[in-house]
Amino acid sequence: MVGMVGTGRTTRARRISAEHRAVRLTPDEWMIPPSGGTSGTTSTGAVATSSKTG
């Protein structure tokens, strides 16, 4: 999704992902804030995880 700043892209994307139980991929929420933060967490507080099979 693309558009100008402040046009509601994030809000709309969150609604779409909730309505369709979809995964929303956004690098902005994966970045560690310049003031610090905890590695492996998003700005929303969700913990990034991965799993390996095989």
Secondary structure, DSSP 4 states (H G I P E B T S, - for coil): ----TTSSHHHHHHHHHHHTTPPPP-GGGTSPPTT---TTB-TTSPBP------
